[in-house]
Amino acid sequence: MNQETSTALTTTSPEPQNYPGQWKLLRTIAGAHQGWVRAVTMDEVTNDWFVTGSSDSTIKIWDLATLQLKSTITGHIMGVRALVVSKKFPYLFSGSEDKTLRCWDLEKLNAVEGCQIKNFHGHVGGIYALSLHPQLDVVLSGGRDAVVRIWDIRATKEITLLSGHKSDITSIESFDNEPQVITSSMDGTIRLWDLRKQTTELCITQHSKSIRSMVAHPLELTFTSGDSDGNIKQWLLPGGQLLNNFEKSEKAQEDGHIINTLSINSVTNTLFAGYDNGKIEFYDYVLGKLLQLGHAPALPGADGAAIYASTFDMSGLRLITCGGDKSIKIWGEIE
């Protein structure tokens, strides 16, 4: 059910006079899924709805304005770990622990036969990350088998694969320009790939711990990565130079380290970091300054409020987080 709440974060701001507002929890969809909510993505075309995936193996589509459930998609037989919506076709792609990548036609949500139109087989482990190339009609997937597989969307076949990582692939970003693909891994490295040659152009080894999340800025040639020791680093493309080590407060350093999810608000240049113990942080993306920190409240009866996935809406006014208490939380910036 939807719960109205005015719960505020315990906040800290090193430079409060330069920060226009604080992020607060606005609404909670309690019992959104029957299991941990592990993935979320926005419809970037209309900004009217978003999609979540869960360890209960279901995918759900939600109205952003009302938070009402629009549709439930079933078909996976294990947890859903990655989602991406196409900007060119009415397609939703999902990656699951059942080792399959599936494509759903959103114009057939009410069809008697269901809306699944493609099933991509080839991974030998769970799929944890997806990316749609902005120009080519290909989808990239990666996960437990430590390789990135490149699929032809139309032909439903694997074109090639990128190998080099030594452990689970956790994030994939793809671009028009060089490098064409960036991946992060639990092996603690980030790789910049040449898609045409299927080779690594650069392997970044400056993280000392596993990387569970990496995100590219949608409007500039930078990206950030976060590791299981709470370190957040910002990088410059195309060369992969280190731009910034983000600031950590003493409290943040004492209070759990594993970053599960990063999201960038390109409207305000704010970076969000969500942690395995429910800690949340907001940073000035340009300066790397910590602006606000706190904890997402766990729902009664939940064994913690681990944050597994996050996204800002396209207006930059709302943040959606998904967690281990089976809920979806909506945050807004309060002046």
Residue, then its C-alpha position, 0 to 999 in steps of 0.5 A: m500500500n502507499q504510505e504518506t510520510s514526512t520522515a526526514l533524514t538525519t542530515t549533515s551539510p558541510e556547506p549548507q549555505n550553498y545547498p538549496g534544499q534537503w532530500k526527505l522521504l515523501r512516500t513509501i509503497a509498502g509491500a510493493h513486492q513479495g521479495w527484495v526490490r533489486a532493480v528500477t528504471m524510469d521511462e525516459v521518454t515520458n517520465d510518466w512511469f517506472v519499472t521495478g524488478s524483485s527477487d520474487s521474480t516479478i516485474k511491476i510498472w508503476d505510475l509516477a504521479t499516483l504510485q498506483l500499480k499499472s501492470t505486473i509482468t511474470g515469466h522469470i523463474m528467479g529474481v529480476r536483477a536488471l531492467v532497461v527501457s528502450k527509447k526507440f521501441p516499446y520494449l522493456f528488457s530484463g535480466s534475471e538470476d535465472k540466466t535469461l535476458r527477456c524482452w517484453d512488448l509494453e504495447k501487449l501488456n493486456a494480451v492474453e498470450g502475455c507480452q514476452i516477445k524475445n528470450f536471449h539465452g547464453h549466459v551461464g550465470g545470473i544477469y546483473a547489469l544491462s545497457l541499450h546502446p544509444q545508436l546500435d540495435v543491440v543490448l548488452s548484458g553481464g553478470r555472474d559469468a564475468v563476461v558482457r554479451i552483445w545481442d542483436i535485438r532484432a535477430t535475438k542472437e548473440i553477436t559477440l562477447l567481451s571477456g576480461h573481468k575476473s568476477d561478477i559484472t555489476s554495471i554496464e554503460s554504452f556510448d556513441n563515442e569512444p570508449q563505446v562500453i564501460t563495465s564495473s566488476m566485483d573484481g574491483t576493476i573498471r574496463l573501457w572497451d572498444l566494441r568493434k575490436q572486442t578488446t579492453e582499451l583501459c583497465i582501471t585498478q584504483h579501487s581496492k575493493s569490489i565495485r557494485s555500482m557505476v553510473a555515467h553522467p547523462l550530459e557530460l563525459t564523466f562517470t562515477s564508481g562506488d566500492s564496498d569500502g565506501n569509496i566514490k571516485q569520479w572519472l573523465l572520458p574518454g581517457g579514464q583519468l581520475l577526476n575526484n575522490f568524493e568526500k566522506s564524513e567521519k560518521a560515514q566512515e564509521d557507519g558501513h561501507i558497501i555501496n549498492t547503487l549510485s544515481i546522478n541527478s543531471v538537473t541539479n548535478t547531485l549524486f546519490a549513493g545507497y548502501d547495504n545497511g540503508k545509509i544514504e548520501f547526497y553529494d555535489y557531483v561537481l565538487g565531490k562534497l558530501l551534502q547530506l547523509g542519513h538512513a532510509p527507515a526500515l518498515p516494521g518487521a523487515d530485517g534491515a533496509a538495504i538499498y539495492a537500486s535507485t534512479f532519479d526521475m527525468s525532472g530531477l524532482r524525485l528519487i526512487t529507491c528500492g530495498g530489502d524491506k520489499s518497499i519502494k521509497i519516493w524522495g523529494e528535495i525540500e527547500 
